[in-house]
């Protein structure tokens, strides 16, 4: 075959967004660079707690309910259903988990928390998939309904019970926690030496193996399980096709309604599990309003992760870490984060200049200069900013990641059965 025919036989290159897929060595290099930068900030600022065992363990505990909500959002939106109702499904999970947990034990509470979330997810599926109601309207309605229903049920289930009231449940027995003996103590001692990078790595690993709830282990395993189910099985391929092109999926024999129902119900179950985690593991008690907007933050983590499990987990970890900084060391830790953010923006300036995006480089440079000025002219940040740090982080992360996002094409698009015939 001639050269011209060989060239003609090759498929035309597909148009993409010009981004290269990150390989494992590149990811590991980025992680190592991030750890070194955090360690440098710790040494300069003197905020020794930002990578301590307690800080990492607290961040993991705070990240799990956010991550479960984000994972629930990922299931629904990969099937084409926007799930703003994650917050309400988490609320149902906290109430049902606490109601069953104080009567029959924590693991039964976990099961009922999942079922409570599934009820919310199933309701959302009926409203949006069967009746074609706007997904946002349905989600907001479920959030409002969950608050009212749980407040009403608490008057019967908790009020008058020893340790309970109309706004909280009796205390729930804790789920067992695991710690690797010997290794955990050694890593804690190594972290307390405050050596560059070595102590930071020891603190991070130590936080991941010290006082780890068994339910946390289950939640962490759900991340790779979701990736395997949705990206490595025929079931996952059909489900994702419903979020990309339900009409095309229907022409290939996929029951789109069925997969949307399954996805949204699983979505509610995962959010309910996140709510049960809050009631059983994080606090050991149900309290009205204890979700604190974590369902919305989970949705933000999913968007930050570009509708992928790994990226979603990274976003949830970031929000959990910021929230833990607020609780441990408060103003000092958040003040140190100003320096970290200023350095990251300075790196972004050089990257934007390399990409010849001069306007973005100038904006990043100005903000970086302001943060450096703020850091060096103050010893701590105001308490109001400390309380707002997790939510400010949510807004910053979403604004910085908006340009690289690619949601499922048919996400939120109305679909009626029979359109593909």
C-alpha positions in Angstrom: 0.0 0.0 0.0 1.3 3.4 -0.9 2.1 6.1 1.7 -0.8 8.3 0.5 -3.3 5.4 0.9 -1.8 4.5 4.4 -2.4 8.1 5.5 -5.9 8.1 4.0 -6.7 4.8 5.9 -5.8 6.3 9.3 -8.8 7.7 11.2 -8.9 11.5 11.5 -7.7 12.8 14.8 -10.5 13.7 17.1 -10.9 17.2 18.3 -10.4 17.5 22.0 -9.8 20.1 24.6 -6.0 19.9 24.2 -5.4 18.6 27.7 -3.2 15.6 28.4 -4.3 12.9 30.7 -2.3 12.8 33.9 -0.2 9.7 34.3 0.6 8.1 37.6 4.2 9.5 37.8 2.9 13.0 37.2 0.2 12.6 39.8 2.8 11.3 42.3 5.1 14.2 41.5 2.3 16.7 42.0 1.4 15.1 45.4 5.1 15.2 46.5 5.4 18.9 45.5 2.2 19.7 47.4 3.5 18.0 50.5 6.8 19.8 50.3 5.0 23.1 49.9 2.7 22.5 52.9 5.8 21.5 54.9 7.5 24.7 54.0 4.5 26.7 54.9 4.4 24.9 58.3 8.0 25.8 59.0 7.6 29.4 58.0 4.3 30.0 59.8 5.0 27.9 62.9 1.5 26.4 62.6 2.8 22.9 63.6 -0.8 21.4 63.8 -1.7 21.7 60.1 -0.3 18.2 59.3 -0.6 16.6 62.8 -2.1 13.2 63.4 -5.1 14.8 65.0 -5.6 17.3 62.2 -5.6 14.6 59.5 -7.8 12.3 61.5 -10.3 15.1 62.1 -10.2 16.1 58.4 -10.9 12.6 57.3 -13.9 12.4 59.7 -15.3 15.7 58.4 -14.6 14.7 54.8 -16.5 11.4 54.8 -20.1 12.7 55.0 -19.2 15.3 52.3 -17.7 12.7 50.2 -20.7 10.3 50.5 -23.0 13.1 49.5 -20.7 13.9 46.5 -20.6 10.3 45.6 -24.4 10.2 45.7 -24.6 13.3 43.4 -22.2 11.6 41.0 -24.4 8.5 40.6 -27.5 10.6 39.9 -25.9 13.1 37.5 -24.0 10.4 35.6 -27.5 9.1 34.8 -28.7 12.6 33.8 -30.6 13.6 36.9 -29.5 16.7 38.8 -29.7 16.0 42.5 -30.0 19.3 44.5 -31.9 17.2 47.1 -28.8 15.7 48.6 -29.1 17.9 51.6 -32.6 16.7 52.3 -31.6 13.0 51.8 -28.7 13.5 54.3 -31.2 14.9 56.8 -33.4 11.8 56.4 -30.3 9.7 56.9 -29.4 11.4 60.1 -32.9 11.0 61.5 -33.6 7.4 60.5 -30.1 6.4 61.5 -30.4 7.9 64.9 -34.0 6.6 65.4 -32.9 3.0 64.7 -29.4 3.4 66.2 -30.4 4.2 69.7 -33.0 1.3 69.8 -31.2 -1.5 68.0 -27.5 -0.5 67.8 -25.3 1.6 65.5 -25.1 -0.8 62.5 -28.9 -1.1 62.3 -28.9 2.7 62.4 -26.5 2.7 59.4 -28.9 0.5 57.5 -32.0 2.6 58.3 -30.0 5.8 57.5 -29.4 4.3 54.0 -33.0 3.4 53.7 -34.1 6.9 54.7 -31.9 8.4 52.0 -33.2 5.9 49.5 -36.8 7.1 50.2 -35.7 10.6 49.4 -33.9 9.5 46.3 -36.9 7.4 45.1 -39.2 10.3 45.6 -36.9 12.5 43.6 -36.8 9.9 40.8 -40.6 9.7 40.7 -41.0 13.4 40.5 -38.3 14.1 37.9 -38.1 10.9 35.8 -41.8 9.8 35.7 -43.5 13.2 36.0 -40.9 15.3 34.3 -40.7 18.0 36.9 -37.7 20.4 36.8 -34.8 18.7 38.7 -33.9 21.9 40.6 -37.5 22.5 41.8 -37.8 18.8 42.9 -34.5 18.9 44.8 -35.4 22.1 46.7 -38.8 20.7 47.5 -37.2 17.5 49.0 -34.8 19.6 51.1 -37.7 21.6 52.5 -39.8 18.4 53.0 -37.0 16.6 54.8 -36.7 19.3 57.4 -40.4 19.4 58.1 -40.9 15.6 58.2 -38.0 15.0 60.6 -39.1 17.8 62.9 -42.6 16.3 63.0 -41.4 12.8 63.6 -39.0 13.8 66.3 -42.0 15.0 68.4 -43.2 11.3 68.5 -39.9 9.4 68.4 -37.6 11.4 70.7 -39.6 13.7 72.8 -40.2 12.2 76.2 -37.6 9.5 75.8 -34.7 9.7 78.3 -31.9 11.8 76.8 -34.1 12.9 73.9 -36.2 15.9 73.0 -38.1 17.3 70.0 -34.8 18.4 68.5 -32.4 15.6 69.4 -32.2 11.9 69.9 -30.9 9.9 72.8 -27.2 9.0 72.6 -26.3 6.2 70.2 -23.7 3.5 71.0 -20.4 4.1 69.0 -19.1 2.0 66.2 -15.8 0.3 66.9 -12.6 2.1 65.8 -9.4 0.6 64.7 -5.8 1.7 65.4 -2.7 -0.1 64.2 -0.7 -0.6 67.5 2.9 0.3 67.5 3.0 1.9 64.1 0.5 4.5 65.1 2.5 5.6 68.2 5.7 5.6 66.2 4.3 7.9 63.5 2.9 10.2 66.2 6.3 10.5 67.8 7.9 11.1 64.5 5.4 13.8 63.7 6.2 15.6 66.9 9.8 16.2 65.9 8.5 18.7 63.3 11.1 17.7 60.7 10.7 19.0 57.1 8.5 16.7 55.0 9.3 13.6 57.1 7.1 14.7 60.0 4.4 15.8 57.7 4.2 12.4 55.9 4.2 10.7 59.3 1.4 12.9 60.5 -0.7 12.2 57.4 -0.2 8.5 57.5 -0.7 8.4 61.2 -4.0 10.3 60.9 -5.2 7.6 58.4 -4.5 4.7 60.8 -5.4 6.1 64.2 -8.9 5.8 65.7 -10.4 4.9 62.3 -14.1 4.1 62.5 -15.1 0.9 60.6 -17.8 2.9 58.9 -15.1 5.3 57.6 -13.4 2.2 56.1 -16.6 1.3 54.4 -17.1 4.8 53.1 -13.5 4.9 51.6 -14.0 1.6 49.9 -17.2 2.9 48.2 -15.0 5.3 46.1 -13.1 2.7 44.1 -16.2 0.5 44.1 -18.2 3.3 42.4 -15.4 3.8 39.8 -15.3 0.1 39.1 -19.1 -0.3 38.8 -19.6 2.8 36.6 -16.5 2.6 34.4 -15.7 -1.1 34.2 -19.0 -2.9 34.0 -21.8 -3.2 31.3 -24.2 -1.9 33.9 -22.2 1.2 34.5 -21.8 1.8 30.7 -25.6 1.7 30.3 -26.1 4.0 33.3 -23.7 6.6 32.0 -25.2 6.4 28.5 -28.4 7.6 30.0 -26.6 10.8 31.2 -24.9 11.4 27.9 -27.6 10.6 25.3 -30.7 8.8 26.6 -32.3 8.8 23.2 -29.3 6.9 21.7 -29.3 4.6 24.7 -33.0 3.8 24.1 -32.4 2.9 20.5 -29.8 0.3 21.7 -32.4 -1.3 24.0 -31.5 0.4 27.3 -34.4 0.9 29.7 -33.5 4.5 30.5 -36.2 4.9 33.1 -35.0 1.9 35.0 -31.4 3.0 35.1 -32.3 6.6 36.1 -34.4 5.2 39.0 -31.6 2.9 40.1 -29.0 5.7 40.0 -31.1 8.3 41.9 -32.2 5.8 44.5 -28.5 4.8 45.1 -27.7 8.5 45.1 -30.2 9.0 48.0 -28.8 5.9 49.8 -25.3 7.2 49.7 -26.4 10.6 50.9 -28.4 8.9 53.7 -25.3 7.0 54.6 -23.5 10.3 54.9 -26.2 11.5 57.2 -26.1 8.4 59.3 -22.3 8.8 59.6 -22.9 12.3 61.0 -25.4 11.1 63.6 -23.6 7.9 64.7 -19.9 8.4 64.2 -19.3 12.2 64.2 -21.5 13.2 67.1 -23.2 10.1 68.5 -26.5 11.8 68.5 -29.1 13.3 66.1 -29.6 17.0 66.3 -31.9 19.2 64.2 -29.8 21.0 61.5 -26.7 19.0 62.1 -26.0 18.4 58.3 -25.0 22.1 58.1 -25.2 22.3 54.3 -22.9 19.4 53.8 -25.1 18.1 51.0 -24.5 21.3 49.0 -20.8 21.1 49.8 -20.8 17.5 48.6 -22.4 18.7 45.3 -19.6 21.2 45.0 -17.0 18.5 45.6 -18.5 16.4 42.9 -18.4 19.4 40.4 -14.8 20.2 41.5 -13.9 16.5 40.7 -15.4 16.8 37.2 -18.0 14.1 37.9 -15.3 11.5 38.6 -14.9 9.6 41.9 -11.2 10.3 42.4 -11.6 14.1 41.8 -14.7 14.1 44.0 -12.7 12.5 46.9 -10.0 15.1 46.5 -12.5 17.9 46.7 -14.2 16.4 49.8 -10.8 16.0 51.4 -10.0 19.6 50.7 -13.2 20.8 52.3 -12.8 18.5 55.3 -9.2 19.7 55.8 -10.3 23.3 55.8 -13.1 22.6 58.2 -10.8 20.7 60.5 -8.3 23.7 60.4 -11.1 25.8 61.7 -11.8 23.5 64.6 -8.1 22.8 65.5 -5.9 25.9 66.1 -8.5 28.1 64.4 -7.0 31.5 63.6 -3.4 30.3 63.6 -4.0 27.5 61.1 -6.2 29.5 58.8 -3.6 32.3 58.9 -1.0 29.8 57.7 -3.3 28.9 54.8 -3.2 32.5 53.6 0.5 32.0 53.0 -0.1 28.6 51.2 -2.7 30.2 49.0 -0.5 33.1 48.2 2.3 30.8 47.1 0.0 28.7 45.0 -1.3 31.8 43.2 2.3 32.8 42.6 2.9 29.5 40.9 -0.3 30.0 38.9 1.1 33.3 37.7 4.1 31.7 36.1 1.9 28.9 34.6 -0.5 31.4 33.1 2.5 33.3 31.6 3.8 30.1 30.2 0.3 29.5 28.6 0.3 33.2 27.4 -2.8 34.0 29.3 -1.7 37.4 30.5 -5.0 38.7 31.9 -5.3 35.7 34.2 -1.7 36.0 35.2 -2.2 39.7 36.2 -5.3 38.9 38.2 -3.5 36.0 40.0 -0.5 38.2 40.7 -2.6 41.0 42.2 -4.5 38.5 44.5 -1.3 36.8 45.5 0.3 40.2 46.4 -2.7 41.0 48.5 -2.5 37.7 50.4 1.2 38.1 51.0 0.5 41.6 52.4 -2.3 40.3 54.6 -0.2 37.5 55.9 2.9 39.5 56.8 1.0 42.4 58.3 -1.1 40.3 60.6 -0.6 37.6 63.2 -4.0 36.0 62.8 -7.2 36.3 60.9 -10.5 37.5 62.3 -12.7 34.9 63.9 -15.5 35.6 61.4 -13.2 34.6 58.5 -12.1 31.5 60.4 -15.8 30.4 60.6 -16.3 31.2 56.9 -13.1 29.5 55.7 -14.8 26.2 54.5 -17.4 28.0 52.6 -14.9 30.5 51.1 -12.8 27.5 50.0 -15.9 26.0 48.3 -16.4 29.2 46.3 -12.7 29.6 45.4 -12.3 26.0 44.3 -15.4 26.1 42.1 -14.4 29.4 40.5 -10.9 28.1 39.8 -12.0 24.8 38.4 -14.9 26.0 36.3 -12.9 26.2 33.0 -12.0 22.5 33.0 -15.4 21.1 33.8 -17.3 18.7 31.5 -20.7 17.6 32.9 -22.7 14.7 31.3 -24.3 16.1 28.1 -27.8 15.2 29.0 -27.6 16.1 32.7 -30.9 17.8 33.7 -32.3 17.5 30.1 -36.0 16.4 30.1 -36.5 12.9 28.6 -39.7 11.1 27.8 -39.9 7.4 27.1 -40.2 6.5 23.5 -38.2 9.4 22.1 -35.6 7.0 20.7 -38.1 4.9 18.7 
